[in-house]
Amino acid sequence: MSNLLLVLIVVLVAALVAAAAVIGYRVAVARRSQSTQLVPRETKEERSGTDVLAPETDTALHPDLAEQQVADTDSGLDSKSVIEDVLEEATKAEATQAEATKAEPLRLRDRLGRTRAAFTGALAGVTGRSTIDDETWESLEEALILADVGVSTATRLVEAVRASAKEAKIKDSSEVEALLRQEIALLLSPADRTLQMAVSGPTVWMFVGVNGVGKTTTIAKLATREGAAGRHVVLAAADTFRAAAAEQLGIWAERSGATLVRGDEGADPGSVVFNAMASANSRGADLVLVDTAGRLHTKVNLMEELKKLRRIVDKTPDALTEVILVLDATTGQNGLTQAREFAAAVEVTGVALTKLDGTAKGGIVLAIQSELGIPVKIVGVGEGPEDLIPFDPEEFAAALFGE
């Protein structure tokens, strides 16, 4: 009898130790997942109409394994209740882990550190003054120019802020910052920044810009985003003068499930666009993204080629809804010069501003809107497809002032 009692005690202790080990392992995994950012993998879940990468992890103990470990300690006691407790703890741990690893919505403010530092640093000499006088306004204009806003845009903003300060009878320079933010928001607010879709048939977005600004990468990210939203995308590799462009689009087409239309190296870009339109119509595609060359033998040849491509697309009425100029934010005011040239040739409808997270020259956003009336529609603030985001004027204005 005593031997039987001893066996039962040993079995009970073994079962409790196994259960405690499994629970402890689960809790440790959950805590570790809360304190570290797991690398996203291949599974997708929908959130607010867009696809967000949700991580899978091979570090968590599978519930079947937990059940097996407890079952191996077979005893005359109620092992079923022990297993249920273990599985319940495991389920709670998995839920905690999944919640902790959900991607947070990307905020523009989090990626504008360099621009914000340059902007607020330049304004420090203005807002730190005790009173407002002519020197205040001169310092403000200089600060805006240093932030790469541009001379004419800086002058326009200073005049508006000065008029508002006079009307409100403001005497303290510390209040100038609030007025400036208000004027920046007003400057950016009127434009429609949505990427337009055609009423019927395939929509065409054509992308223009010099080489090296990120045209092909921007197109690839948009293809991924639009494909994830359920749209059938056709990629037209019309930059036939650069073989790497078509190869890059080919890789992204496979990843995103898009259809790639390309020609031989040096082929007529117009034929690629024509074939892409035909493919889109025959397949019932929703969206055609057209990549174009950024350099030909002369600037005149480039602009004439872009006009030709537009005429080909325009043979399908109302299909072309966007001509997006891709600019590298790190080029600052040079980007404004590029914008003028392309806008004169192909009627640019919006700007995609890339590499905004890596520059202190984000003030170019204001110059483009003020001097050309072209809205910035999307901005690139990182390497991943999720880092190409719609431009939010209010968030941008707040981010400039660290809010």
The 8 nearest C-alpha neighbors of each residue, nearest first, counted from 0:
[[1, 3, 2, 4, 5, 6, 7, 8],
 [0, 2, 4, 3, 5, 6, 7, 8],
 [1, 3, 5, 0, 4, 6, 7, 8],
 [4, 2, 6, 0, 5, 1, 7, 8],
 [5, 3, 1, 7, 2, 6, 8, 0],
 [4, 6, 2, 8, 3, 7, 1, 9],
 [7, 5, 3, 9, 8, 4, 10, 2],
 [6, 8, 4, 10, 5, 9, 11, 3],
 [7, 9, 11, 5, 6, 10, 12, 4],
 [10, 8, 6, 12, 11, 7, 13, 5],
 [9, 11, 13, 7, 8, 12, 74, 6],
 [12, 10, 8, 14, 13, 9, 7, 15],
 [11, 13, 15, 9, 14, 10, 16, 8],
 [14, 12, 10, 16, 11, 15, 9, 17],
 [15, 13, 11, 17, 12, 16, 72, 10],
 [14, 16, 18, 12, 17, 13, 19, 11],
 [15, 17, 19, 13, 18, 14, 20, 12],
 [18, 16, 20, 14, 15, 19, 69, 13],
 [17, 19, 15, 21, 20, 16, 14, 22],
 [20, 18, 16, 22, 17, 21, 23, 15],
 [21, 19, 23, 17, 18, 22, 24, 16],
 [20, 22, 24, 18, 23, 19, 25, 17],
 [23, 21, 25, 19, 24, 20, 26, 85],
 [22, 24, 20, 26, 25, 21, 19, 27],
 [25, 23, 21, 27, 22, 26, 20, 28],
 [24, 26, 22, 28, 27, 23, 89, 92],
 [25, 27, 29, 23, 28, 24, 92, 30],
 [26, 28, 24, 30, 25, 29, 31, 23],
 [27, 29, 31, 25, 26, 30, 32, 24],
 [28, 30, 26, 96, 32, 92, 27, 31],
 [31, 29, 33, 27, 32, 28, 26, 34],
 [30, 32, 28, 34, 33, 29, 27, 35],
 [31, 33, 29, 35, 30, 34, 96, 28],
 [34, 32, 30, 99, 31, 35, 29, 96],
 [33, 35, 31, 32, 30, 36, 99, 29],
 [36, 34, 32, 33, 37, 31, 100, 30],
 [35, 37, 38, 100, 34, 32, 33, 99],
 [38, 36, 35, 39, 54, 100, 32, 56],
 [37, 39, 40, 36, 54, 55, 56, 53],
 [40, 38, 54, 52, 53, 37, 41, 55],
 [39, 41, 54, 42, 55, 38, 53, 52],
 [40, 42, 43, 39, 52, 54, 55, 53],
 [41, 43, 53, 40, 52, 54, 55, 44],
 [44, 42, 52, 53, 51, 50, 41, 45],
 [45, 43, 51, 50, 53, 52, 46, 42],
 [46, 44, 50, 49, 51, 48, 47, 43],
 [45, 47, 48, 49, 50, 51, 44, 43],
 [48, 46, 49, 45, 50, 51, 44, 104],
 [47, 49, 46, 45, 50, 228, 51, 227],
 [50, 48, 46, 47, 45, 228, 51, 227],
 [51, 49, 45, 44, 227, 46, 43, 52],
 [50, 52, 44, 43, 45, 53, 49, 46],
 [53, 51, 43, 39, 42, 54, 44, 50],
 [52, 54, 43, 42, 39, 51, 101, 44],
 [55, 53, 39, 40, 56, 52, 38, 42],
 [54, 56, 40, 53, 57, 42, 39, 41],
 [55, 57, 58, 54, 59, 37, 40, 38],
 [56, 58, 59, 55, 60, 61, 54, 28],
 [57, 59, 56, 60, 28, 61, 55, 25],
 [60, 58, 57, 61, 28, 56, 25, 93],
 [59, 61, 62, 58, 64, 25, 65, 24],
 [60, 62, 64, 63, 59, 65, 89, 66],
 [63, 61, 65, 64, 86, 66, 60, 89],
 [64, 62, 66, 65, 61, 67, 60, 68],
 [65, 63, 67, 66, 61, 62, 68, 60],
 [64, 66, 62, 68, 63, 67, 21, 69],
 [65, 67, 63, 64, 69, 68, 82, 70],
 [66, 68, 64, 70, 65, 69, 71, 63],
 [69, 67, 65, 71, 70, 66, 64, 17],
 [68, 70, 66, 71, 67, 72, 17, 14],
 [69, 71, 67, 72, 73, 68, 66, 78],
 [72, 70, 68, 69, 73, 67, 66, 14],
 [71, 73, 70, 69, 14, 74, 13, 10],
 [74, 72, 71, 70, 75, 78, 10, 69],
 [75, 73, 76, 10, 72, 78, 11, 7],
 [74, 76, 77, 73, 7, 78, 10, 11],
 [75, 77, 74, 78, 11, 73, 7, 10],
 [78, 76, 79, 80, 75, 81, 74, 82],
 [79, 77, 81, 80, 76, 82, 74, 70],
 [80, 78, 82, 81, 77, 83, 70, 84],
 [79, 81, 83, 82, 78, 77, 84, 85],
 [80, 82, 78, 84, 79, 83, 85, 18],
 [83, 81, 85, 79, 84, 80, 66, 86],
 [84, 82, 80, 86, 85, 81, 87, 79],
 [85, 83, 87, 81, 82, 86, 80, 88],
 [84, 86, 82, 88, 83, 87, 89, 22],
 [87, 85, 89, 83, 88, 84, 90, 82],
 [86, 88, 84, 90, 89, 85, 83, 91],
 [87, 89, 91, 85, 86, 90, 92, 84],
 [90, 88, 86, 92, 87, 91, 25, 85],
 [89, 91, 93, 87, 92, 88, 86, 94],
 [90, 92, 94, 88, 89, 93, 95, 87],
 [91, 93, 89, 95, 29, 90, 94, 25],
 [94, 92, 96, 90, 95, 91, 97, 89],
 [95, 93, 91, 97, 96, 92, 98, 90],
 [96, 94, 92, 98, 93, 97, 99, 91],
 [95, 97, 93, 29, 99, 94, 98, 32],
 [98, 96, 94, 100, 99, 95, 93, 101],
 [97, 99, 95, 96, 100, 101, 94, 93],
 [100, 98, 96, 33, 97, 101, 95, 32],
 [101, 99, 97, 98, 102, 96, 37, 36],
 [100, 102, 98, 99, 53, 103, 97, 54],
 [103, 101, 100, 104, 51, 52, 53, 105],
 [102, 104, 105, 101, 100, 106, 51, 99],
 [105, 103, 106, 102, 101, 51, 385, 107],
 [104, 106, 103, 107, 386, 109, 385, 388],
 [107, 105, 108, 109, 104, 110, 394, 103],
 [106, 108, 109, 110, 111, 105, 394, 395],
 [107, 109, 398, 106, 111, 110, 395, 394],
 [108, 110, 107, 106, 111, 112, 105, 398],
 [109, 111, 356, 107, 108, 112, 380, 106],
 [112, 110, 356, 108, 114, 113, 109, 115],
 [111, 113, 115, 114, 110, 116, 109, 356],
 [114, 112, 359, 116, 115, 111, 358, 117],
 [113, 115, 359, 117, 111, 361, 116, 112],
 [114, 116, 399, 118, 112, 113, 117, 111],
 [117, 115, 113, 119, 118, 114, 120, 112],
 [118, 116, 120, 114, 115, 119, 359, 121],
 [117, 119, 115, 121, 120, 146, 116, 114],
 [120, 118, 122, 121, 116, 117, 115, 123],
 [121, 119, 117, 123, 118, 122, 116, 124],
 [120, 122, 142, 118, 119, 123, 117, 124],
 [123, 121, 119, 125, 124, 120, 142, 126],
 [124, 122, 120, 125, 126, 121, 127, 119],
 [123, 125, 122, 127, 126, 121, 128, 138],
 [126, 124, 122, 123, 127, 128, 135, 139],
 [125, 127, 173, 172, 123, 128, 124, 122],
 [126, 128, 125, 124, 123, 129, 173, 172],
 [129, 127, 126, 130, 125, 172, 124, 131],
 [128, 130, 172, 171, 127, 131, 173, 126],
 [131, 129, 171, 172, 128, 170, 132, 135],
 [130, 132, 172, 135, 170, 171, 133, 129],
 [131, 133, 135, 134, 130, 136, 170, 172],
 [134, 132, 135, 136, 137, 131, 138, 161],
 [133, 135, 137, 132, 136, 138, 131, 139],
 [136, 134, 138, 132, 133, 137, 131, 125],
 [135, 137, 139, 138, 133, 134, 140, 157],
 [136, 138, 134, 140, 139, 135, 141, 133],
 [137, 139, 141, 135, 136, 140, 134, 142],
 [138, 140, 136, 142, 141, 137, 125, 135],
 [141, 139, 143, 137, 142, 138, 153, 157],
 [140, 142, 138, 144, 139, 143, 145, 137],
 [141, 143, 121, 139, 145, 140, 144, 122],
 [144, 142, 146, 140, 145, 141, 153, 148],
 [143, 145, 147, 141, 146, 149, 148, 142],
 [144, 146, 142, 147, 143, 141, 121, 148],
 [145, 147, 143, 144, 118, 148, 362, 117],
 [148, 146, 362, 144, 145, 149, 360, 363],
 [147, 149, 362, 144, 363, 366, 146, 143],
 [150, 148, 144, 147, 152, 151, 153, 366],
 [149, 151, 153, 152, 144, 154, 148, 140],
 [150, 152, 154, 153, 149, 155, 370, 366],
 [153, 151, 155, 154, 149, 150, 366, 369],
 [152, 154, 150, 156, 155, 151, 143, 140],
 [155, 153, 151, 157, 152, 156, 150, 158],
 [154, 156, 152, 158, 153, 157, 151, 159],
 [155, 157, 159, 153, 158, 154, 160, 152],
 [158, 156, 160, 154, 159, 155, 161, 140],
 [157, 159, 161, 155, 156, 160, 162, 154],
 [158, 160, 156, 162, 157, 161, 163, 155],
 [161, 159, 163, 157, 162, 158, 178, 179],
 [160, 162, 158, 164, 159, 163, 157, 165],
 [161, 163, 165, 159, 160, 164, 158, 166],
 [164, 162, 160, 166, 165, 161, 167, 159],
 [165, 163, 169, 161, 167, 162, 166, 168],
 [164, 166, 168, 162, 163, 167, 161, 169],
 [165, 167, 163, 168, 164, 162, 169, 161],
 [166, 168, 164, 169, 165, 163, 162, 170],
 [169, 167, 165, 166, 164, 170, 163, 171],
 [168, 170, 164, 167, 171, 165, 174, 166],
 [169, 171, 131, 130, 168, 172, 164, 174],
 [170, 172, 130, 173, 174, 169, 131, 129],
 [173, 171, 126, 175, 174, 131, 130, 128],
 [172, 174, 126, 171, 175, 176, 127, 128],
 [175, 173, 172, 176, 177, 171, 178, 169],
 [174, 176, 178, 172, 177, 173, 179, 126],
 [175, 177, 179, 178, 174, 180, 173, 126],
 [178, 176, 180, 179, 175, 174, 181, 173],
 [177, 179, 181, 175, 176, 180, 160, 182],
 [180, 178, 176, 182, 181, 177, 160, 175],
 [179, 181, 183, 177, 178, 182, 184, 176],
 [180, 182, 178, 184, 179, 183, 177, 185],
 [183, 181, 185, 179, 184, 180, 186, 178],
 [184, 182, 186, 180, 185, 181, 179, 187],
 [183, 185, 181, 187, 182, 186, 188, 396],
 [186, 184, 182, 188, 183, 187, 181, 189],
 [187, 185, 183, 184, 188, 182, 369, 189],
 [186, 188, 184, 185, 392, 189, 183, 368],
 [187, 189, 185, 190, 184, 186, 392, 393],
 [190, 188, 187, 191, 186, 185, 374, 184],
 [191, 189, 188, 374, 192, 187, 373, 372],
 [192, 190, 193, 189, 374, 376, 188, 194],
 [193, 191, 376, 190, 374, 194, 375, 390],
 [192, 194, 191, 195, 376, 389, 377, 390],
 [195, 193, 192, 196, 321, 376, 320, 349],
 [194, 196, 320, 193, 321, 197, 202, 192],
 [197, 195, 202, 320, 198, 194, 203, 318],
 [198, 196, 202, 199, 318, 320, 317, 195],
 [197, 199, 196, 200, 317, 202, 318, 201],
 [200, 198, 197, 201, 202, 318, 196, 317],
 [199, 201, 202, 197, 285, 198, 318, 280],
 [200, 202, 285, 286, 284, 318, 203, 279],
 [201, 203, 286, 318, 197, 196, 287, 285],
 [204, 202, 319, 287, 318, 286, 288, 320],
 [203, 205, 321, 288, 322, 319, 287, 289],
 [204, 206, 289, 322, 288, 323, 321, 203],
 [207, 205, 323, 290, 322, 324, 289, 291],
 [208, 206, 324, 291, 325, 323, 205, 293],
 [209, 207, 325, 293, 324, 210, 326, 214],
 [208, 210, 293, 294, 212, 211, 207, 292],
 [211, 209, 293, 212, 294, 208, 292, 213],
 [210, 212, 213, 209, 214, 327, 293, 208],
 [211, 213, 327, 326, 210, 214, 209, 325],
 [212, 214, 216, 211, 215, 217, 353, 325],
 [215, 213, 217, 216, 325, 212, 218, 206],
 [214, 216, 218, 217, 213, 219, 290, 244],
 [215, 217, 219, 213, 218, 214, 220, 247],
 [218, 216, 214, 220, 219, 215, 213, 221],
 [219, 217, 221, 215, 216, 220, 222, 214],
 [218, 220, 216, 222, 217, 221, 251, 215],
 [221, 219, 384, 223, 217, 222, 218, 216],
 [220, 222, 224, 218, 223, 219, 225, 217],
 [223, 221, 219, 225, 220, 224, 226, 218],
 [222, 224, 255, 220, 226, 221, 225, 227],
 [225, 223, 221, 227, 226, 222, 220, 228],
 [226, 224, 228, 222, 227, 230, 223, 221],
 [227, 225, 230, 229, 223, 228, 224, 222],
 [226, 228, 224, 229, 225, 50, 223, 230],
 [229, 227, 225, 226, 230, 49, 224, 50],
 [230, 228, 226, 227, 225, 231, 224, 232],
 [231, 229, 226, 225, 285, 228, 232, 286],
 [230, 232, 284, 285, 226, 286, 257, 229],
 [231, 233, 286, 257, 287, 230, 284, 285],
 [234, 232, 258, 287, 257, 259, 286, 288],
 [235, 233, 259, 288, 287, 258, 260, 289],
 [234, 236, 289, 260, 237, 275, 272, 290],
 [237, 235, 261, 290, 245, 238, 260, 234],
 [236, 238, 268, 291, 290, 239, 235, 271],
 [239, 237, 292, 291, 240, 236, 290, 241],
 [238, 240, 265, 264, 237, 241, 266, 268],
 [239, 241, 265, 238, 264, 242, 292, 266],
 [242, 240, 239, 243, 244, 238, 264, 245],
 [241, 243, 244, 245, 264, 240, 239, 246],
 [242, 244, 246, 241, 245, 247, 248, 240],
 [245, 243, 247, 242, 246, 241, 248, 215],
 [246, 244, 248, 236, 247, 243, 242, 249],
 [247, 245, 249, 243, 244, 248, 250, 242],
 [246, 248, 244, 250, 249, 245, 243, 251],
 [249, 247, 245, 251, 250, 246, 252, 244],
 [250, 248, 246, 252, 247, 251, 245, 259],
 [249, 251, 247, 253, 248, 252, 246, 254],
 [250, 252, 254, 248, 253, 249, 219, 255],
 [253, 251, 257, 249, 255, 254, 250, 256],
 [254, 252, 256, 251, 250, 255, 249, 257],
 [253, 255, 251, 252, 256, 250, 223, 257],
 [254, 256, 223, 252, 257, 253, 251, 226],
 [255, 257, 253, 252, 254, 258, 226, 232],
 [258, 256, 252, 232, 255, 233, 259, 231],
 [257, 259, 233, 234, 252, 232, 260, 256],
 [260, 258, 234, 233, 252, 235, 249, 261],
 [261, 259, 235, 275, 234, 236, 271, 258],
 [262, 260, 236, 271, 235, 259, 245, 237],
 [263, 261, 266, 271, 264, 239, 260, 236],
 [262, 264, 266, 265, 239, 261, 242, 267],
 [263, 265, 239, 266, 242, 240, 262, 241],
 [264, 266, 240, 239, 263, 267, 241, 262],
 [267, 265, 263, 264, 239, 262, 268, 240],
 [266, 268, 269, 270, 265, 271, 239, 262],
 [269, 267, 237, 271, 270, 266, 239, 272],
 [268, 270, 272, 267, 271, 308, 273, 311],
 [269, 271, 273, 268, 272, 267, 274, 266],
 [272, 270, 268, 274, 269, 273, 237, 261],
 [271, 273, 275, 269, 274, 270, 235, 276],
 [272, 274, 270, 276, 275, 271, 269, 277],
 [275, 273, 277, 271, 276, 272, 278, 270],
 [274, 276, 272, 278, 277, 273, 260, 235],
 [275, 277, 279, 273, 278, 274, 272, 280],
 [278, 276, 274, 280, 275, 279, 281, 273],
 [277, 279, 275, 281, 276, 280, 282, 274],
 [280, 278, 284, 276, 282, 277, 281, 283],
 [279, 281, 283, 277, 278, 282, 276, 284],
 [282, 280, 278, 279, 283, 277, 284, 276],
 [283, 281, 279, 284, 280, 278, 277, 231],
 [282, 284, 280, 281, 279, 285, 201, 200],
 [285, 283, 279, 231, 282, 201, 286, 232],
 [286, 284, 201, 231, 230, 202, 232, 283],
 [285, 287, 202, 232, 201, 203, 284, 233],
 [288, 286, 203, 233, 232, 234, 202, 204],
 [287, 289, 234, 204, 205, 203, 235, 233],
 [290, 288, 205, 235, 206, 234, 204, 287],
 [289, 291, 236, 237, 206, 238, 235, 215],
 [292, 290, 238, 237, 207, 206, 289, 293],
 [293, 291, 238, 294, 240, 237, 290, 239],
 [294, 292, 209, 210, 208, 291, 295, 207],
 [293, 295, 292, 209, 210, 301, 296, 298],
 [294, 296, 301, 297, 300, 298, 293, 292],
 [297, 295, 300, 294, 298, 301, 299, 293],
 [298, 296, 300, 299, 295, 301, 294, 302],
 [297, 299, 301, 300, 302, 295, 296, 294],
 [298, 300, 302, 297, 301, 303, 296, 304],
 [301, 299, 303, 297, 298, 302, 304, 295],
 [302, 300, 298, 304, 295, 299, 303, 305],
 [301, 303, 305, 299, 304, 300, 344, 306],
 [304, 302, 306, 300, 305, 301, 299, 307],
 [305, 303, 307, 301, 302, 306, 300, 308],
 [304, 306, 308, 302, 307, 303, 309, 301],
 [307, 305, 303, 309, 304, 308, 345, 302],
 [306, 308, 304, 310, 305, 309, 303, 311],
 [309, 307, 305, 311, 310, 306, 269, 304],
 [308, 310, 306, 312, 311, 307, 313, 305],
 [311, 309, 313, 307, 308, 312, 306, 314],
 [312, 310, 308, 309, 313, 314, 307, 273],
 [311, 313, 309, 314, 310, 315, 308, 319],
 [312, 314, 310, 315, 311, 316, 309, 319],
 [315, 313, 312, 311, 316, 310, 318, 309],
 [314, 316, 313, 318, 312, 317, 311, 319],
 [317, 315, 318, 313, 314, 319, 312, 200],
 [316, 318, 319, 315, 197, 320, 313, 198],
 [319, 317, 202, 203, 316, 315, 197, 320],
 [320, 318, 203, 317, 321, 204, 202, 312],
 [319, 321, 195, 318, 203, 204, 196, 197],
 [322, 320, 204, 348, 319, 323, 205, 195],
 [323, 321, 205, 347, 348, 206, 204, 324],
 [322, 324, 206, 349, 350, 321, 347, 348],
 [323, 325, 350, 207, 208, 206, 351, 349],
 [324, 326, 351, 208, 350, 214, 352, 207],
 [327, 325, 352, 212, 334, 328, 353, 351],
 [326, 328, 212, 353, 329, 330, 352, 354],
 [329, 327, 355, 330, 354, 353, 331, 352],
 [328, 330, 358, 327, 331, 360, 354, 355],
 [331, 329, 328, 333, 334, 327, 332, 360],
 [332, 330, 360, 333, 329, 334, 363, 328],
 [331, 333, 335, 334, 330, 363, 147, 336],
 [334, 332, 336, 335, 331, 330, 337, 338],
 [333, 335, 337, 332, 336, 331, 330, 326],
 [334, 336, 338, 332, 333, 337, 367, 339],
 [337, 335, 333, 339, 334, 338, 340, 332],
 [338, 336, 334, 340, 335, 339, 341, 333],
 [337, 339, 335, 341, 336, 340, 342, 334],
 [338, 340, 342, 336, 337, 341, 343, 335],
 [341, 339, 337, 343, 338, 342, 336, 344],
 [340, 342, 344, 338, 343, 339, 345, 337],
 [343, 341, 347, 346, 339, 344, 340, 345],
 [342, 344, 340, 341, 345, 339, 346, 347],
 [345, 343, 341, 342, 302, 346, 340, 306],
 [344, 346, 342, 347, 306, 343, 341, 305],
 [347, 345, 342, 344, 343, 348, 322, 341],
 [346, 348, 342, 322, 345, 349, 323, 324],
 [349, 347, 322, 321, 323, 346, 373, 350],
 [350, 348, 323, 374, 373, 375, 347, 376],
 [349, 351, 375, 324, 323, 376, 325, 352],
 [350, 352, 325, 377, 378, 376, 324, 375],
 [353, 351, 378, 326, 328, 327, 325, 350],
 [352, 354, 379, 327, 355, 378, 328, 326],
 [355, 353, 356, 379, 357, 380, 328, 327],
 [356, 354, 380, 328, 353, 357, 358, 379],
 [355, 357, 380, 110, 354, 111, 358, 381],
 [358, 356, 355, 354, 113, 359, 329, 380],
 [359, 357, 329, 360, 113, 355, 356, 114],
 [358, 360, 114, 113, 361, 117, 357, 146],
 [361, 359, 362, 358, 331, 147, 114, 329],
 [360, 362, 363, 114, 359, 364, 328, 355],
 [361, 363, 148, 147, 364, 360, 365, 146],
 [362, 364, 366, 361, 365, 148, 331, 147],
 [365, 363, 362, 367, 366, 361, 368, 375],
 [364, 366, 368, 363, 367, 362, 369, 148],
 [365, 367, 363, 369, 368, 148, 364, 370],
 [368, 366, 364, 371, 365, 370, 369, 373],
 [367, 369, 372, 373, 365, 366, 374, 371],
 [370, 368, 366, 367, 372, 371, 365, 152],
 [369, 371, 367, 366, 368, 372, 152, 151],
 [372, 370, 373, 367, 368, 369, 339, 366],
 [371, 373, 368, 369, 370, 374, 367, 190],
 [372, 374, 368, 371, 349, 367, 348, 375],
 [375, 373, 349, 368, 376, 190, 350, 192],
 [374, 376, 350, 349, 377, 351, 390, 373],
 [377, 375, 192, 390, 350, 349, 374, 389],
 [378, 376, 389, 351, 390, 388, 375, 352],
 [379, 377, 352, 351, 353, 388, 387, 390],
 [378, 380, 353, 387, 354, 386, 381, 355],
 [379, 381, 356, 386, 355, 354, 110, 378],
 [382, 380, 386, 379, 383, 356, 354, 387],
 [381, 383, 386, 384, 380, 379, 385, 387],
 [382, 384, 386, 385, 381, 387, 220, 380],
 [385, 383, 220, 386, 387, 223, 382, 224],
 [384, 386, 383, 387, 388, 224, 220, 51],
 [387, 385, 381, 383, 380, 384, 379, 388],
 [388, 386, 379, 385, 378, 384, 380, 377],
 [387, 389, 377, 378, 386, 390, 379, 385],
 [390, 388, 377, 376, 391, 378, 387, 192],
 [389, 391, 377, 376, 378, 392, 388, 375],
 [390, 392, 394, 393, 395, 389, 107, 376],
 [393, 391, 395, 394, 187, 396, 188, 390],
 [394, 392, 396, 395, 391, 184, 397, 188],
 [393, 395, 397, 391, 396, 392, 398, 107],
 [394, 396, 398, 392, 393, 397, 391, 399],
 [397, 395, 393, 399, 398, 394, 184, 392],
 [396, 398, 394, 402, 395, 399, 400, 393],
 [399, 397, 108, 401, 395, 400, 396, 402],
 [400, 398, 115, 396, 397, 401, 395, 118],
 [401, 399, 398, 397, 402, 119, 115, 396],
 [400, 402, 398, 399, 397, 115, 108, 119],
 [401, 397, 398, 400, 399, 108, 394, 396]]
